[in-house]
């Protein structure tokens, strides 16, 4: 999994060979890293609000929420990308999304841990920026490789998926969240 951080192209090429178990293991591991990283941030900045039941519920909600969101988003990405090129399926969408999740999850973990060090938040913010840049680059490169699209097609699929999901999310928030 950590090889993805220093050799993303090699990991993307390995993902072309359908290894569903490996991708699901990456998903679970990245979700754990993300959850613990978010817990570090909450523990550092909101310690007075953290009670044992809130911590337990937050860990379960974050862990399973991240996995559920990734599994659902992968379906929608796979749908859009498949319509654009006629190739690829759910595995390719899941692999693309999970491979992009790994760097942001790992760097969220380290950034959260660094918040406890003096001036560590600044290094943590730089790590978060690095992780997110790497995640977006991996997402677009994995989309290009796994779905055999050019970058314009990957961007079109990204926008075609993200715009409706954001619209539905905002609509749901407005209708039920207020």
Z-matrix of the N, CA and C atoms (Angstrom, degrees):
N
C 1 1.444
C 2 1.528 1 110.94
N 3 1.338 2 117.20 1 -42.51
C 4 1.460 3 119.43 2 -178.78
C 5 1.522 4 111.79 3 -70.07
N 6 1.319 5 116.95 4 -17.75
C 7 1.460 6 120.26 5 176.65
C 8 1.529 7 110.07 6 -62.22
N 9 1.315 8 116.35 7 -27.28
C 10 1.462 9 121.19 8 178.36
C 11 1.525 10 111.27 9 -62.09
N 12 1.327 11 117.32 10 -26.58
C 13 1.457 12 120.92 11 -177.96
C 14 1.525 13 112.56 12 -77.20
N 15 1.330 14 117.94 13 -28.92
C 16 1.467 15 119.11 14 -179.10
C 17 1.523 16 113.42 15 -115.46
N 18 1.336 17 118.50 16 -11.50
C 19 1.467 18 121.62 17 174.77
C 20 1.528 19 109.29 18 -141.02
N 21 1.333 20 116.82 19 67.19
C 22 1.465 21 118.63 20 -176.34
C 23 1.525 22 113.46 21 -63.74
N 24 1.327 23 117.71 22 -34.93
C 25 1.466 24 119.43 23 -178.40
C 26 1.522 25 111.62 24 -65.12
N 27 1.324 26 116.53 25 -39.31
C 28 1.459 27 120.11 26 177.90
C 29 1.524 28 111.82 27 -63.60
N 30 1.322 29 116.58 28 -41.17
C 31 1.467 30 120.40 29 179.22
C 32 1.526 31 111.39 30 -68.85
N 33 1.325 32 116.88 31 -36.93
C 34 1.469 33 119.65 32 178.02
C 35 1.522 34 109.82 33 -65.17
N 36 1.321 35 116.42 34 -41.78
C 37 1.472 36 119.04 35 179.08
C 38 1.523 37 111.35 36 -66.25
N 39 1.335 38 117.60 37 -35.58
C 40 1.463 39 120.58 38 175.90
C 41 1.528 40 110.86 39 -65.52
N 42 1.323 41 116.77 40 -32.11
C 43 1.468 42 120.72 41 -178.22
C 44 1.524 43 111.97 42 -70.89
N 45 1.330 44 117.46 43 -15.72
C 46 1.472 45 119.78 44 177.65
C 47 1.521 46 111.29 45 -62.56
N 48 1.332 47 116.01 46 -30.28
C 49 1.465 48 120.40 47 176.55
C 50 1.520 49 106.57 48 -85.20
N 51 1.302 50 116.40 49 117.27
C 52 1.462 51 120.65 50 -170.14
C 53 1.525 52 111.68 51 -58.22
N 54 1.316 53 114.62 52 107.48
C 55 1.457 54 123.05 53 177.58
C 56 1.525 55 107.71 54 -125.03
N 57 1.324 56 115.08 55 75.95
C 58 1.457 57 120.86 56 -174.51
C 59 1.530 58 111.70 57 -59.25
N 60 1.330 59 116.71 58 -42.44
C 61 1.461 60 120.82 59 -178.87
C 62 1.514 61 112.26 60 -61.84
N 63 1.331 62 116.44 61 -40.63
C 64 1.463 63 120.76 62 -179.79
C 65 1.529 64 110.70 63 -66.13
N 66 1.323 65 116.77 64 -41.48
C 67 1.464 66 120.42 65 179.59
C 68 1.531 67 110.07 66 -66.07
N 69 1.326 68 117.47 67 -40.91
C 70 1.468 69 120.04 68 178.01
C 71 1.527 70 111.18 69 -66.38
N 72 1.331 71 117.41 70 -35.71
C 73 1.464 72 120.58 71 175.41
C 74 1.528 73 110.25 72 -64.63
N 75 1.325 74 117.14 73 -41.69
C 76 1.468 75 120.93 74 174.59
C 77 1.527 76 110.42 75 -59.10
N 78 1.336 77 116.89 76 -41.59
C 79 1.466 78 120.93 77 -179.25
C 80 1.522 79 110.78 78 -62.71
N 81 1.314 80 117.43 79 -47.53
C 82 1.467 81 120.79 80 -179.22
C 83 1.528 82 110.31 81 -64.35
N 84 1.327 83 117.01 82 -44.29
C 85 1.463 84 120.82 83 -179.05
C 86 1.524 85 111.23 84 -65.33
N 87 1.322 86 117.04 85 -44.46
C 88 1.468 87 120.14 86 178.87
C 89 1.525 88 110.59 87 -64.16
N 90 1.321 89 117.44 88 -37.91
C 91 1.466 90 120.47 89 177.61
C 92 1.524 91 110.88 90 -63.66
N 93 1.329 92 116.99 91 -38.76
C 94 1.467 93 120.37 92 176.68
C 95 1.527 94 111.06 93 -64.55
N 96 1.327 95 116.86 94 -45.88
C 97 1.466 96 120.26 95 177.97
C 98 1.526 97 110.79 96 -59.28
N 99 1.335 98 116.15 97 -45.65
C 100 1.462 99 120.50 98 -179.56
C 101 1.524 100 110.59 99 -61.85
N 102 1.328 101 116.70 100 -44.86
C 103 1.459 102 121.39 101 -177.76
C 104 1.525 103 111.16 102 -62.79
N 105 1.312 104 117.32 103 -46.03
C 106 1.464 105 120.28 104 179.73
C 107 1.528 106 110.32 105 -66.98
N 108 1.326 107 117.57 106 -38.42
C 109 1.461 108 120.24 107 176.39
C 110 1.519 109 112.15 108 -61.72
N 111 1.322 110 116.94 109 -43.30
C 112 1.466 111 120.50 110 176.82
C 113 1.527 112 111.02 111 -65.23
N 114 1.331 113 116.60 112 -36.33
C 115 1.463 114 120.64 113 176.71
C 116 1.527 115 110.53 114 -63.85
N 117 1.332 116 117.68 115 -40.02
C 118 1.463 117 120.56 116 176.28
C 119 1.529 118 110.67 117 -59.33
N 120 1.336 119 116.41 118 -46.70
C 121 1.468 120 119.47 119 179.38
C 122 1.527 121 110.96 120 -61.45
N 123 1.323 122 117.38 121 -44.38
C 124 1.467 123 120.86 122 179.96
C 125 1.529 124 110.63 123 -64.62
N 126 1.316 125 116.50 124 -41.88
C 127 1.456 126 121.37 125 -179.37
C 128 1.528 127 110.87 126 -64.79
N 129 1.316 128 116.78 127 -36.50
C 130 1.466 129 120.74 128 -178.55
C 131 1.530 130 112.06 129 -75.17
N 132 1.338 131 117.17 130 -41.50
C 133 1.458 132 119.80 131 -171.18
C 134 1.527 133 114.75 132 -103.86
N 135 1.321 134 118.99 133 -15.74
C 136 1.466 135 121.53 134 179.88
C 137 1.532 136 111.36 135 -135.02
N 138 1.328 137 119.28 136 48.65
C 139 1.469 138 119.37 137 -174.75
C 140 1.526 139 112.94 138 -65.27
N 141 1.329 140 117.46 139 -31.08
C 142 1.465 141 120.05 140 -178.10
C 143 1.528 142 112.23 141 -70.68
N 144 1.302 143 117.73 142 -21.13
C 145 1.472 144 121.39 143 -179.36
C 146 1.524 145 113.10 144 -91.73
N 147 1.307 146 117.17 145 -11.04
C 148 1.462 147 120.24 146 -176.18
C 149 1.522 148 110.62 147 -87.12
N 150 1.302 149 115.78 148 112.47
C 151 1.456 150 122.27 149 173.42
C 152 1.524 151 107.10 150 -108.56
N 153 1.330 152 118.26 151 158.81
C 154 1.473 153 118.99 152 179.90
C 155 1.530 154 114.22 153 -53.68
N 156 1.356 155 119.90 154 -44.10
C 157 1.468 156 117.05 155 177.63
C 158 1.532 157 112.61 156 -65.00
N 159 1.343 158 116.45 157 -35.66
C 160 1.463 159 119.24 158 179.83
C 161 1.530 160 110.41 159 -67.36
N 162 1.314 161 116.75 160 -38.29
C 163 1.466 162 120.20 161 178.31
C 164 1.520 163 110.15 162 -64.35
N 165 1.335 164 116.43 163 -47.17
C 166 1.468 165 120.17 164 -179.30
C 167 1.523 166 111.13 165 -62.29
N 168 1.329 167 116.58 166 -46.37
C 169 1.469 168 119.90 167 179.12
C 170 1.521 169 111.45 168 -65.47
N 171 1.321 170 116.86 169 -39.70
C 172 1.461 171 120.49 170 179.57
C 173 1.516 172 112.48 171 -64.66
N 174 1.329 173 115.97 172 -40.30
C 175 1.466 174 119.69 173 178.80
C 176 1.521 175 110.16 174 -63.79
N 177 1.332 176 116.58 175 -47.73
C 178 1.469 177 119.75 176 -179.78
C 179 1.524 178 111.53 177 -64.12
N 180 1.336 179 116.36 178 -43.38
C 181 1.464 180 120.10 179 -179.92
C 182 1.525 181 110.97 180 -63.70
N 183 1.324 182 117.22 181 -45.64
C 184 1.466 183 119.92 182 -179.51
C 185 1.523 184 110.81 183 -65.42
N 186 1.324 185 116.75 184 -46.30
C 187 1.462 186 120.49 185 -176.57
C 188 1.524 187 111.56 186 -61.28
N 189 1.318 188 116.37 187 -54.00
C 190 1.462 189 119.19 188 -177.58
C 191 1.527 190 112.08 189 -77.89
N 192 1.329 191 117.16 190 -27.33
C 193 1.459 192 120.14 191 176.36
C 194 1.517 193 112.01 192 -66.36
N 195 1.327 194 116.60 193 -43.46
C 196 1.467 195 120.60 194 178.32
C 197 1.519 196 110.14 195 -61.93
N 198 1.334 197 116.09 196 -45.98
C 199 1.472 198 118.97 197 -179.33
C 200 1.524 199 111.25 198 -63.63
N 201 1.325 200 117.34 199 -41.54
C 202 1.465 201 120.67 200 -179.74
C 203 1.522 202 111.26 201 -65.53
N 204 1.322 203 116.68 202 -44.92
C 205 1.468 204 120.34 203 179.90
C 206 1.526 205 110.41 204 -62.26
N 207 1.317 206 117.79 205 -41.92
C 208 1.467 207 120.76 206 179.90
C 209 1.523 208 110.60 207 -65.57
N 210 1.330 209 117.47 208 -42.98
C 211 1.468 210 120.27 209 179.40
C 212 1.525 211 111.40 210 -63.19
N 213 1.340 212 117.08 211 -41.03
C 214 1.471 213 120.06 212 178.50
C 215 1.527 214 111.80 213 -71.46
N 216 1.316 215 117.09 214 -44.67
C 217 1.467 216 119.98 215 179.28
C 218 1.524 217 110.63 216 -61.90
N 219 1.318 218 116.83 217 -36.11
C 220 1.465 219 120.52 218 178.22
C 221 1.517 220 111.33 219 -61.67
N 222 1.323 221 116.12 220 -38.21
C 223 1.466 222 119.81 221 177.50
C 224 1.524 223 110.51 222 -61.54
N 225 1.331 224 116.66 223 -46.63
C 226 1.463 225 119.72 224 -178.13
C 227 1.531 226 112.08 225 -68.92
N 228 1.329 227 117.09 226 -39.10
C 229 1.465 228 119.18 227 175.26
C 230 1.523 229 110.71 228 -62.77
N 231 1.328 230 116.77 229 -44.04
C 232 1.470 231 120.40 230 179.34
C 233 1.520 232 110.83 231 -61.36
N 234 1.319 233 116.96 232 -39.72
C 235 1.466 234 121.30 233 178.70
C 236 1.528 235 110.67 234 -61.62
N 237 1.321 236 116.95 235 -51.18
C 238 1.466 237 120.65 236 -178.26
C 239 1.526 238 111.45 237 -63.88
N 240 1.314 239 117.30 238 -44.84
C 241 1.458 240 120.32 239 -177.78
C 242 1.521 241 111.17 240 -68.78
N 243 1.324 242 117.58 241 -35.89
C 244 1.466 243 120.34 242 178.35
C 245 1.529 244 110.77 243 -66.30
N 246 1.322 245 117.06 244 -39.08
C 247 1.467 246 120.15 245 177.80
C 248 1.526 247 110.19 246 -65.12
N 249 1.329 248 117.33 247 -36.13
C 250 1.463 249 120.41 248 -178.76
C 251 1.523 250 113.11 249 -70.56
N 252 1.330 251 117.93 250 -34.08
C 253 1.465 252 118.37 251 -175.13
C 254 1.518 253 114.84 252 -124.74
N 255 1.324 254 118.60 253 -13.13
C 256 1.457 255 120.88 254 -179.22
C 257 1.515 256 113.64 255 75.21
N 258 1.332 257 117.35 256 3.51
C 259 1.460 258 121.48 257 179.42
C 260 1.520 259 108.39 258 -118.91
N 261 1.305 260 115.32 259 162.58
C 262 1.456 261 119.85 260 176.48
C 263 1.515 262 111.77 261 79.71
N 264 1.301 263 114.03 262 163.78
C 265 1.454 264 120.25 263 -179.39
C 266 1.515 265 110.12 264 -150.47
N 267 1.334 266 115.19 265 -152.97
C 268 1.461 267 119.75 266 -175.81
C 269 1.527 268 111.75 267 -63.51
N 270 1.322 269 117.57 268 -39.19
C 271 1.467 270 119.21 269 -179.97
C 272 1.530 271 110.49 270 -57.75
N 273 1.320 272 116.85 271 -46.56
C 274 1.468 273 120.25 272 -178.90
C 275 1.531 274 110.90 273 -63.18
N 276 1.332 275 117.02 274 -40.72
C 277 1.462 276 120.07 275 177.12
C 278 1.517 277 112.03 276 -64.28
N 279 1.331 278 115.90 277 -41.59
C 280 1.465 279 120.20 278 178.85
C 281 1.525 280 110.66 279 -66.78
N 282 1.326 281 116.96 280 -44.82
C 283 1.465 282 120.32 281 -179.95
C 284 1.526 283 110.47 282 -61.61
N 285 1.323 284 117.00 283 -43.77
C 286 1.457 285 121.27 284 -179.82
C 287 1.532 286 110.51 285 -61.05
N 288 1.317 287 117.10 286 -45.83
C 289 1.461 288 121.54 287 -177.18
C 290 1.527 289 111.48 288 -69.95
N 291 1.318 290 116.98 289 -42.98
C 292 1.467 291 120.34 290 -178.12
C 293 1.523 292 110.93 291 -69.26
N 294 1.331 293 117.59 292 -41.57
C 295 1.464 294 119.36 293 178.55
C 296 1.525 295 110.93 294 -61.40
N 297 1.325 296 117.36 295 -33.49
C 298 1.462 297 120.35 296 177.05
C 299 1.527 298 111.54 297 -75.24
N 300 1.325 299 117.46 298 -26.76
C 301 1.466 300 121.33 299 -179.51
C 302 1.527 301 111.95 300 -72.25
N 303 1.311 302 117.50 301 -32.30
C 304 1.470 303 121.41 302 -172.99
C 305 1.533 304 112.72 303 -57.49
N 306 1.344 305 120.86 304 -52.76
C 307 1.471 306 118.15 305 -177.50
C 308 1.520 307 113.21 306 -63.94
N 309 1.324 308 117.11 307 -39.92
C 310 1.465 309 116.95 308 -179.45
C 311 1.520 310 110.89 309 -67.78
N 312 1.328 311 118.58 310 -33.27
C 313 1.463 312 121.32 311 178.45
C 314 1.526 313 111.08 312 -69.24
N 315 1.322 314 116.67 313 -46.28
C 316 1.467 315 120.62 314 -178.76
C 317 1.526 316 110.35 315 -63.97
N 318 1.324 317 117.27 316 -43.74
C 319 1.458 318 119.41 317 -178.35
C 320 1.524 319 112.17 318 -75.17
N 321 1.327 320 118.62 319 -24.96
C 322 1.467 321 120.57 320 171.49
C 323 1.525 322 109.62 321 -65.87
N 324 1.324 323 116.63 322 -40.99
C 325 1.465 324 121.35 323 177.20
C 326 1.532 325 110.57 324 -58.79
N 327 1.331 326 116.63 325 -51.66
C 328 1.464 327 119.71 326 -177.39
C 329 1.530 328 111.67 327 -68.34
N 330 1.327 329 117.68 328 -36.92
C 331 1.463 330 120.27 329 177.75
C 332 1.524 331 110.26 330 -65.27
N 333 1.325 332 117.34 331 -40.51
C 334 1.462 333 120.59 332 177.45
C 335 1.517 334 111.79 333 -63.78
N 336 1.325 335 116.65 334 -41.32
C 337 1.465 336 120.20 335 178.69
C 338 1.525 337 111.02 336 -65.75
N 339 1.325 338 116.85 337 -35.63
C 340 1.467 339 120.39 338 -178.46
C 341 1.522 340 113.18 339 -71.43
N 342 1.326 341 118.35 340 -16.18
C 343 1.465 342 119.41 341 -179.73
C 344 1.525 343 111.88 342 -65.02
N 345 1.325 344 117.84 343 -18.52
C 346 1.461 345 120.71 344 179.54
C 347 1.526 346 112.27 345 -83.61
N 348 1.318 347 117.69 346 -14.07
C 349 1.464 348 121.54 347 177.80
C 350 1.525 349 109.11 348 -86.27
N 351 1.328 350 117.24 349 149.58
C 352 1.459 351 118.55 350 176.15
C 353 1.535 352 110.29 351 -60.84
N 354 1.289 353 116.22 352 130.16
C 355 1.463 354 123.83 353 -178.90
C 356 1.529 355 112.19 354 61.63
N 357 1.310 356 117.04 355 13.47
C 358 1.458 357 121.43 356 -178.59
C 359 1.512 358 113.64 357 -68.85
N 360 1.328 359 116.49 358 -21.92
C 361 1.465 360 119.43 359 -179.34
C 362 1.524 361 110.65 360 -62.90
N 363 1.327 362 117.43 361 -32.44
C 364 1.464 363 120.08 362 -178.87
C 365 1.529 364 111.23 363 -70.25
N 366 1.306 365 116.11 364 -42.06
C 367 1.464 366 119.72 365 175.11
C 368 1.526 367 109.10 366 -66.66
N 369 1.336 368 116.08 367 -38.92
C 370 1.460 369 120.65 368 178.16
C 371 1.518 370 112.43 369 -61.68
N 372 1.320 371 116.99 370 -40.92
C 373 1.469 372 120.06 371 177.84
C 374 1.524 373 111.12 372 -65.03
N 375 1.325 374 116.54 373 -38.91
C 376 1.471 375 119.57 374 176.61
C 377 1.529 376 110.22 375 -64.46
N 378 1.330 377 117.17 376 -40.13
C 379 1.467 378 120.57 377 177.02
C 380 1.527 379 111.38 378 -64.52
N 381 1.334 380 116.47 379 -41.07
C 382 1.468 381 119.34 380 177.38
C 383 1.522 382 111.05 381 -61.72
N 384 1.324 383 116.61 382 -43.38
C 385 1.465 384 119.73 383 178.60
C 386 1.527 385 110.22 384 -61.51
N 387 1.320 386 116.95 385 -44.68
C 388 1.467 387 121.24 386 178.43
C 389 1.522 388 110.62 387 -60.64
N 390 1.322 389 116.90 388 -45.12
C 391 1.463 390 121.12 389 -179.66
C 392 1.514 391 112.98 390 -62.91
N 393 1.317 392 116.96 391 -41.64
C 394 1.467 393 119.87 392 -179.45
C 395 1.524 394 111.71 393 -71.24
N 396 1.324 395 117.13 394 -38.74
C 397 1.473 396 119.57 395 176.14
C 398 1.522 397 109.76 396 -62.35
N 399 1.322 398 116.52 397 -45.62
C 400 1.463 399 120.73 398 178.42
C 401 1.527 400 110.90 399 -62.66
N 402 1.325 401 117.07 400 -39.36
C 403 1.470 402 120.95 401 179.78
C 404 1.526 403 111.32 402 -63.11
N 405 1.328 404 117.19 403 -45.95
C 406 1.466 405 119.58 404 179.35
C 407 1.527 406 111.13 405 -65.23
N 408 1.324 407 116.78 406 -40.86
C 409 1.465 408 119.62 407 178.66
C 410 1.527 409 110.79 408 -63.60
N 411 1.328 410 117.20 409 -42.27
C 412 1.465 411 120.66 410 178.26
C 413 1.516 412 110.46 411 -64.97
N 414 1.331 413 117.44 412 -40.51
C 415 1.463 414 120.63 413 179.63
C 416 1.526 415 110.57 414 -58.36
N 417 1.327 416 116.49 415 -49.82
C 418 1.464 417 119.73 416 -177.58
C 419 1.529 418 111.74 417 -69.00
N 420 1.327 419 117.25 418 -39.38
C 421 1.467 420 118.78 419 179.22
C 422 1.529 421 110.89 420 -68.74
N 423 1.326 422 117.29 421 -40.49
C 424 1.468 423 120.32 422 178.52
C 425 1.524 424 110.25 423 -65.39
N 426 1.331 425 117.37 424 -38.75
C 427 1.464 426 119.90 425 175.92
C 428 1.512 427 111.53 426 -61.61
N 429 1.325 428 116.00 427 -41.10
C 430 1.466 429 120.64 428 178.69
C 431 1.527 430 110.90 429 -64.60
N 432 1.318 431 116.99 430 -46.17
C 433 1.467 432 121.18 431 -176.08
C 434 1.527 433 112.44 432 -73.91
N 435 1.315 434 117.34 433 -45.88
C 436 1.466 435 120.36 434 -173.05
C 437 1.525 436 112.71 435 -76.77
N 438 1.327 437 116.87 436 -35.07
C 439 1.466 438 120.29 437 -179.56
C 440 1.522 439 112.55 438 -99.48
N 441 1.332 440 116.74 439 -1.52
C 442 1.464 441 122.84 440 179.43
C 443 1.530 442 111.58 441 54.49
N 444 1.316 443 115.07 442 48.72
C 445 1.464 444 122.99 443 177.21
C 446 1.525 445 109.28 444 -110.52
N 447 1.333 446 116.18 445 165.02
C 448 1.452 447 118.84 446 169.05
C 449 1.536 448 107.17 447 -87.60
N 450 1.330 449 115.85 448 174.02
C 451 1.463 450 118.78 449 -175.58
C 452 1.525 451 112.40 450 -65.73
N 453 1.322 452 117.57 451 -31.05
C 454 1.466 453 119.95 452 176.91
C 455 1.528 454 110.33 453 -64.85
N 456 1.321 455 116.82 454 -39.71
C 457 1.462 456 120.68 455 177.47
C 458 1.515 457 112.10 456 -66.61
N 459 1.326 458 116.22 457 -38.95
C 460 1.465 459 120.15 458 177.60
C 461 1.523 460 109.72 459 -64.84
N 462 1.328 461 116.67 460 -43.09
C 463 1.462 462 119.85 461 178.73
C 464 1.523 463 110.73 462 -64.04
N 465 1.333 464 117.09 463 -41.40
C 466 1.468 465 120.52 464 178.00
C 467 1.526 466 110.65 465 -61.99
N 468 1.323 467 117.67 466 -41.95
C 469 1.460 468 120.85 467 177.44
C 470 1.515 469 112.15 468 -65.61
N 471 1.332 470 116.28 469 -38.18
C 472 1.459 471 121.62 470 177.58
C 473 1.525 472 110.40 471 -62.02
N 474 1.325 473 115.97 472 -48.43
C 475 1.467 474 120.40 473 -179.98
C 476 1.526 475 110.83 474 -67.40
N 477 1.347 476 116.62 475 -42.10
C 478 1.467 477 120.74 476 -179.14
C 479 1.521 478 111.65 477 -63.69
N 480 1.299 479 117.85 478 -23.75
C 481 1.461 480 121.10 479 177.24
C 482 1.519 481 111.22 480 -91.58
N 483 1.312 482 116.66 481 -44.94
C 484 1.453 483 120.51 482 -172.97
C 485 1.523 484 113.28 483 -69.64
N 486 1.318 485 118.03 484 -41.62
C 487 1.469 486 120.37 485 -177.62
C 488 1.529 487 111.68 486 -60.27
N 489 1.338 488 119.78 487 -50.95
C 490 1.470 489 118.26 488 178.00
C 491 1.531 490 113.30 489 -63.91
N 492 1.332 491 117.97 490 -37.14
C 493 1.460 492 119.58 491 179.69
C 494 1.526 493 111.41 492 -65.89
N 495 1.327 494 117.25 493 -41.14
C 496 1.464 495 120.16 494 176.83
C 497 1.525 496 109.93 495 -65.94
N 498 1.334 497 117.15 496 -42.05
C 499 1.462 498 120.97 497 178.93
C 500 1.528 499 110.78 498 -59.96
N 501 1.323 500 116.87 499 -47.97
C 502 1.467 501 120.65 500 -179.68
C 503 1.531 502 110.35 501 -65.37
N 504 1.332 503 117.37 502 -38.57
C 505 1.460 504 120.46 503 177.64
C 506 1.514 505 112.37 504 -63.38
N 507 1.323 506 117.18 505 -44.84
C 508 1.466 507 120.79 506 178.46
C 509 1.523 508 110.32 507 -66.29
N 510 1.317 509 116.81 508 -42.18
C 511 1.463 510 120.47 509 178.36
C 512 1.527 511 110.73 510 -61.38
N 513 1.320 512 117.20 511 -44.86
C 514 1.464 513 120.45 512 177.40
C 515 1.512 514 112.13 513 -62.61
N 516 1.336 515 116.42 514 -39.77
C 517 1.452 516 119.86 515 178.33
C 518 1.526 517 110.71 516 -65.06
N 519 1.329 518 117.05 517 -42.53
C 520 1.460 519 120.23 518 179.83
C 521 1.524 520 112.10 519 -66.21
N 522 1.325 521 116.72 520 -39.73
C 523 1.462 522 119.87 521 -177.09
C 524 1.519 523 112.85 522 -77.20
N 525 1.328 524 117.00 523 -37.39
C 526 1.459 525 119.13 524 -172.67
C 527 1.518 526 114.21 525 -119.44
N 528 1.320 527 117.54 526 -13.32
C 529 1.455 528 119.92 527 -174.53
C 530 1.514 529 115.11 528 -92.05
N 531 1.314 530 117.44 529 -13.74
C 532 1.469 531 118.56 530 -176.81
C 533 1.496 532 112.54 531 -87.72
